[in-house]
Amino acid sequence: MNSGTAELAWFKSSYSGSEGDSCVEVAVAEQAVHVRDSKDVTRPAFAVGREGWGRFVRFASEC
């Protein structure tokens, strides 16, 4: 696991499937929102600035 994200409080997206597949987990930190694949938490997560995350969420909610 990426050592910089080990201490984050991860939670599963409310849009993730109930079957346990296609799951995305996010963790909110002071400067960024971190995103990872819940099926393979050993892969590096990526971080998005809070402003960019807000734009993404607004865009996704319009779809």
N, C-alpha and C positions, 0 to 999 in steps of 0.2 A: 504494500500500500504506500502511496505517496506520503512520506513522513510529515509533510506540511499540512496534510488534511486529516491525520489520525485523530486529532483531538476535537474535530468538528462534530456537531450533533446532526447526523444525517436523518432525513425523513423521506419517505416515498411520496412521490407526486400523487395528488388526488386523481390525476388523469391516467395513472398506470392501470393496467388491466387487473382484474380480480383473479385471473388465472395464475398470476405470478410471473407472467412473461411480459416482455416489453416494458420493463420497469425502469424508471429514472428516479434517482434519489438526489436531493438537493440539501445543501447546508448553507445557512446564511451567516456570513461573517461581517465584521465591521466595514471592510472595504470592498467585498465581493460576494457573489453567490457562486458556490461551487456545485458542479454537476457531475454525476457519475452513473455508470451502468450498474444497477443493483445485482445483475447476474454475474458480474466479474469485477469485484471491488479491488482486485489487484492491479487492474489497469489504471493508469493515471486519470485523475479527475481533471476537469478544466474549470477555469474561473472566468466569470463575467462580471464586469463592474455593475454596481447596483443600478445605475441609470440605464445601462444596456439591458439588464435583466427586466427592468420595468417596461421598457419598450417591447421586448420579446413577449412578455406576458400579455400586454395589451394587444399585440398583434395576434397571438395565439387565441385569445378569447374572442376575437372577431371572426375566426374561421369557423 
